[in-house]
Amino acid sequence: MEALLAQPRGFCAGVDRAIEIVERALKIHGAPIYVRHEIVHNDHVVADLRGKGAVFVDELSEIPDASTVIFSAHGVSREVRDEARQRGLRIFDATCPLVTKVHVEVAKMREQGCQIVMIGHAGHPEVEGTMGQSDGGIHLVETVADVAALDIPEGTRLAYVSQTTLSVDDCAMIIGALKERFPTIAEPKKQDICYATQNRQDAVKFMAPQCDLVLIVGSPSSSNSNRLREVAQKYGCPSRLIGSASELQPEWLAGKRRIGISAGASAPEVLVQELVERLRSLGVKGVRTLEGVTETVAFPLPRGLA
């Protein structure tokens, strides 16, 4: 057996920044540091930061007065941000700058009198944060069928935005349906799906046809990791999402000659290397990294942590 490693894979610039924000805040201000929601959707990362003194909460009401709070990489609504300010909490914002870009788009479009269609997954923290940038006038769609079911009066000024971690192909289909039904709908100057999501999906599209099995390292709660598994399936290769090497079942490898490996943007490289070692112990002889995009993006830290 041989293993192929997708390139790029794993951490993106937004995830690197979010984790560094928590670690620097702990170093400067000491534990506990409170984080609203998981800083990124990866169990390994969350457990590591919890061990260093980070406390993860669902609501601001769980945070004592005069504490430090960090907003997760997925972003928060205006209501959450206002509540934190009113309570006098020290705030560090780990929202990915590419998510913030979408927030700015929403605010600008609403100021211009547009109603907005958001393409995304209901209940995802990023979607809740983005839709929470306005008091109303935002409609959520997840599928092409949802576009057909939209109840929007004819003549309404309309624009669309999307969650940054969607399937590029699925999102393109929904955008096509929106443009067909609403020919004058305004679109972002630059697509909302982030560069890292695009690059990782393209790498899996290149890798999957060469493999008998694709393993995606990531947590079940990670949207972009789930999309990578779906992409591999769509490109003709059985695929599984696993949180760590310990979840790999030897019987999955029966009759397989080439195993592809990638990782979601919130999954650390150490988990990939542990999976490689596990595969070696089960008979994989060669490990080869495929050609792909080299990412050089980096985002600045918030004031007070740089």
For each residue, the residues with C-beta under 8 A, 3 or more apart:
1: 253 256 257 258 259 279 282 283 284 285
2: 257 258 259 284 285 286 287 288
3: 258 259 260 261 276 279 284 286 287 288
4: 207 210 211 258 259 260 261 288 289 290
5: 9 261 262 272 276 287 288 289 290
6: 9 200 203 204 206 207 260 261 262 290 292
7: 203 289 290 291 292 293 294
8: 196 199 200 203 292 293 294 295
9: 5 6 200 203 261 262 263 267 269 272
10: 217 263 264 265 267 268 269 272
11: 15 16 265 266 267 268 269
12: 15 16 194 195 196 265 295 297
13: 16 17 196 295 297 298 299
14: 17 18 73 96 97 98 99 194 196 265 299
15: 11 12 18 19 40 73 96 265 266
16: 11 12 13 19 20 298 299
17: 13 14 20 21 73 94 96 97 298 299 301
18: 14 15 21 22 39 40 72 73 94 96
19: 15 16 22 23 39 40 45 49
20: 16 17 23 24 301 305
21: 17 18 24 25 70 92 94 301 302 305
22: 18 19 25 26 33 35 39 49 54 70 94
23: 19 20 26 27 49 52
24: 20 21 27 28 301 305
25: 21 22 28 29 33 68 70 92 305
26: 22 23 29 30 31 33 52 53 54
27: 23 24
28: 24 25 304 305
29: 25 26 33 68 90
30: 26 33 53
31: 26 52 53 54
32: 53 54 55 67
33: 22 25 26 29 30 53 54 55 68 70
34: 54 55 56 57 62 63 67 68 69 70
35: 22 38 39 49 54 55 56 57 69 70 72
36: 57 58 59 60 63 69 70 71 72 76 80
37: 56 57 58 72 74 125
38: 35 41 42 46 56 72 221
39: 18 19 22 35 45 46 49 54 56 70 72 73 94
40: 15 18 19 45 46 72 73 266
41: 38 218 219 221 222 223 225 264 266
42: 38 45 46 218 219 222 264 266 267 268
43: 46 47 219 243
44: 47 48 219 243 244 267 268 270 271
45: 19 39 40 42 48 49 266 268
46: 38 39 40 42 43 49 50 56
47: 43 44 50 51
48: 44 45 51 52
49: 19 22 23 35 39 45 46 52 54
50: 46 47 53 54 55 56
51: 47 48
52: 23 26 31 48 49
53: 26 30 31 32 33 50
54: 22 26 31 32 33 34 35 39 49 50 70
55: 32 33 34 35 50
56: 34 35 37 38 39 46 50
57: 34 35 36 37 60 62 63
58: 36 37 62
59: 36 62
60: 36 57 63 69 80 83 84 87 89
61:
62: 34 57 58 59
63: 34 36 57 60 67 69 89
64: 67
65: 87 88 89
66: 88 89
67: 32 34 63 64 89 90
68: 25 29 33 34 89 90 91 92
69: 34 35 36 60 63 84 89 90 91 92
70: 21 22 25 33 34 35 36 39 54 91 92 93 94
71: 36 75 76 80 81 84 91 92 93 94 95
72: 18 35 36 37 38 39 40 75 76 94 95 125
73: 14 15 17 18 39 40 94 95 96 99
74: 37 95 96 99 124 125 126 129
75: 71 72 95 96 99 100 103 125 126 129 130
76: 36 71 72 80 81 95 129 132
77: 80 81 128 129 131 132 133
78: 81 82 132 133
79: 82 83 132
80: 36 60 71 76 77 83 84 129 132
81: 71 76 77 78 84 85 91
82: 78 79 85 86
83: 60 79 80 86 87
84: 60 69 71 80 81 87 89 91
85: 81 82 88 89 91
86: 82 83
87: 60 65 83 84
88: 65 66 85
89: 60 63 65 66 67 68 69 84 85
90: 29 67 68 69
91: 68 69 70 71 81 84 85
92: 21 25 68 69 70 71 302 304 305
93: 70 71 302
94: 17 18 21 22 39 70 71 72 73 302
95: 71 72 73 74 75 76 99 100 103 129
96: 14 15 17 18 73 74 75 99 100 164 194 299
97: 14 17 100 101 299
98: 14 101 102 164 192 194 195
99: 14 73 74 75 95 96 102 103 126 129 130 164
100: 75 95 96 97 103 104
101: 97 98 104 105 192
102: 98 99 105 106 130 161 162 164 188 192
103: 75 95 99 100 106 107 129 130 133
104: 100 101 107 108
105: 101 102 108 109 159 161 188 192
106: 102 103 109 110 116 130 133 134 138 161
107: 103 104 110 111 133 134
108: 104 105 111 112
109: 105 106 112 114 116 159 161 186
110: 106 107 113 114 116 133 134 137
111: 107 108
112: 108 109 157
113: 110 157
114: 109 110 137 157 158 159 186
115: 137 138 139 152 156 157 158 159
116: 106 109 110 134 137 138 139 158 159 160 161
117: 138 139 140 141 147 150 158 159 160 161 178 185
118: 127 130 131 138 139 140 141 160 161 162 163
119: 141 142 160 161 162 163 166 171 174 175
120: 124 126 127 130 140 142 162 163 166
121: 124 127 142 163 166 223
122: 127 140 142
123: 127 128
124: 74 120 121 127 128 163 223
125: 37 72 74 75 128 129
126: 74 75 99 120 129 130 163 164 165 223
127: 118 120 121 122 123 124 130 131 140 163
128: 77 123 124 125 131 132
129: 74 75 76 77 80 95 99 103 125 126 132 133
130: 75 99 102 103 106 118 120 126 127 133 161 163
131: 77 118 127 128 134 138 140
132: 76 77 78 79 80 128 129
133: 77 78 103 106 107 110 129 130
134: 106 107 110 116 131 137 138
135:
136:
137: 110 114 115 116 134
138: 106 115 116 117 118 131 134
139: 115 116 117 118 150 152
140: 117 118 120 122 127 131 146
141: 117 118 119 146 147 150 174 178
142: 119 120 121 122 146
143: 146 147 174
144: 147 148 173 174 177
145: 148 149
146: 140 141 142 143 149 150 174
147: 117 141 143 144 150 174 177 178 181
148: 144 145 177 181
149: 145 146
150: 117 139 141 146 147 181
151:
152: 115 139 156 158 182
153: 156
154:
155:
156: 115 152 153
157: 112 113 114 115 186
158: 114 115 116 117 152 182 184 185 186
159: 105 109 114 115 116 117 185 186 187
160: 116 117 118 119 175 178 185 186 187 188
161: 102 105 106 109 116 117 118 119 130 188 192
162: 102 118 119 120 166 171 175 191 192 193
163: 118 119 120 121 124 126 127 130 166 192 193 223
164: 96 98 99 102 126 192 193 194 197
165: 126 193 194 197 223 224 227 265
166: 119 120 121 162 163 170 171 193 197 223 227
167: 170 171 201 227 230 231
168: 171 172 193 197 198 201
169: 172 173 231 234
170: 166 167 173 174
171: 119 162 166 167 168 174 175 193
172: 168 169 175 176
173: 144 169 170 176 177
174: 119 141 143 144 146 147 170 171 177 178
175: 119 160 162 171 172 178 179 187
176: 172 173 179 180
177: 144 147 148 173 174 180 181
178: 117 141 147 160 174 175 181 182 185
179: 175 176 182 183 185
180: 176 177 183
181: 147 148 150 177 178
182: 152 158 178 179 185
183: 179 180
184: 158
185: 117 158 159 160 178 179 182
186: 109 114 157 158 159 160
187: 159 160 175
188: 102 105 160 161 191 192
189:
190:
191: 162 188
192: 98 101 102 105 161 162 163 164 188
193: 162 163 164 165 166 168 171 197 198
194: 12 14 96 98 164 165 197 198
195: 12 98 198 199 295 297
196: 8 12 13 14 199 200 224 265 295 297
197: 164 165 166 168 193 194 200 201 224 227 265
198: 168 193 194 195 201 202
199: 8 195 196 202 203 292 293 295
200: 6 8 9 196 197 203 204 224 228 262 264 265
201: 167 168 197 198 204 205 227 228 231
202: 198 199 205 206 292 293
203: 6 7 8 9 199 200 206 207 262 290 292 293
204: 6 200 201 207 208 214 216 228 231 232 235 260 262
205: 201 202 208 231 235
206: 6 202 203 209 210 290 292
207: 4 6 203 204 210 211 214 232 260 262 290
208: 204 205 211 214 231 232 235 236 237 239 260
209: 206 235 236 237
210: 4 206 207 258 260
211: 4 207 208 214 232 237 258 259 260
212: 237 238 255 256 257 258 259
213: 237 238 239 240 252 253 256 258 259 260
214: 204 207 208 211 229 232 237 238 239 240 259 260 261 262
215: 239 240 242 248 259 260 261 262 275
216: 204 225 228 229 232 239 240 241 242 261 262 263 264
217: 10 225 242 243 244 261 262 263 264 267 271 272 275
218: 41 42 222 224 225 226 228 241 242 243 263 264 266 267
219: 41 42 43 44 222 225 243 264 266 267
220: 226 241 243
221: 38 41
222: 41 42 218 219 225 226 264 265 266 267
223: 41 121 124 126 163 165 166 226 227
224: 165 196 197 200 218 227 228 264 265 266
225: 41 216 217 218 219 222 228 229 241 263 264 265 266 267
226: 218 220 222 223 229 230 241 264
227: 165 166 167 197 201 223 224 230 231
228: 200 201 204 216 218 224 225 231 232 239 241 262 264
229: 214 216 225 226 232 233 239 240 241
230: 167 226 227 233 234 239
231: 167 169 201 204 205 208 227 228 234 235
232: 204 207 208 211 214 216 228 229 235 237 238 239 260 262
233: 229 230 237 238 239
234: 169 230 231
235: 204 205 208 209 231 232
236: 208 209
237: 208 209 211 212 213 214 232 233 260
238: 212 213 214 232 233
239: 208 213 214 215 216 228 229 230 232 233
240: 213 214 215 216 229 252
241: 216 218 220 225 226 228 229
242: 215 216 217 218 245 247 248 275
243: 43 44 217 218 219 220 247 271
244: 44 217 247 271 274 275
245: 242 248 271 274 275 277 278
246: 278
247: 242 243 244
248: 215 242 245 252 275 278 279 282
249: 252
250: 253 254 282
251: 254
252: 213 240 248 249 256
253: 1 213 250 256 259 279 282 283
254: 250 251
255: 212
256: 1 212 213 252 253 259
257: 1 2 212
258: 1 2 3 4 210 211 212 213
259: 1 2 3 4 211 212 213 214 215 253 256 279 284
260: 3 4 6 204 207 208 210 211 213 214 215 232 237
261: 3 4 5 6 9 214 215 216 217 272 275 276
262: 5 6 9 200 203 204 207 214 215 216 217 228 232
263: 9 10 216 217 218 225 267 269 271 272
264: 10 41 42 200 216 217 218 219 222 224 225 226 228 267
265: 10 11 12 14 15 165 196 197 200 222 224 225
266: 11 15 40 41 42 45 218 219 222 224 225
267: 9 10 11 42 44 217 218 219 222 225 263 264 271 272
268: 10 11 42 44 45 271 272
269: 9 10 11 263 272 273
270: 44 273 274
271: 44 217 243 244 245 263 267 268 274 275
272: 5 9 10 217 261 263 267 268 269 275 276
273: 269 270 276 277
274: 244 245 270 271 277 278
275: 215 217 242 244 245 248 261 271 272 278 279
276: 3 5 261 272 273 279 280 284 287
277: 245 273 274 280 281
278: 245 246 248 274 275 281 282
279: 1 3 248 253 259 275 276 282 283 284 287
280: 276 277 283 284 285 287
281: 277 278
282: 1 248 250 253 278 279
283: 1 253 279 280
284: 1 2 3 259 276 279 280 287
285: 1 2 280
286: 2 3
287: 2 3 5 276 279 280 284
288: 2 3 4 5
289: 4 5 7
290: 4 5 6 7 203 206 207
291: 7
292: 6 7 8 199 202 203 206
293: 7 8 199 202 203
294: 7 8
295: 8 12 13 195 196 199
296:
297: 12 13 195 196
298: 13 16 17
299: 13 14 16 17 96 97
300: 306
301: 17 20 21 24 305 306
302: 21 92 93 94 305 306
303: 306
304: 28 92
305: 20 21 24 25 28 92 301 302
306: 300 301 302 303
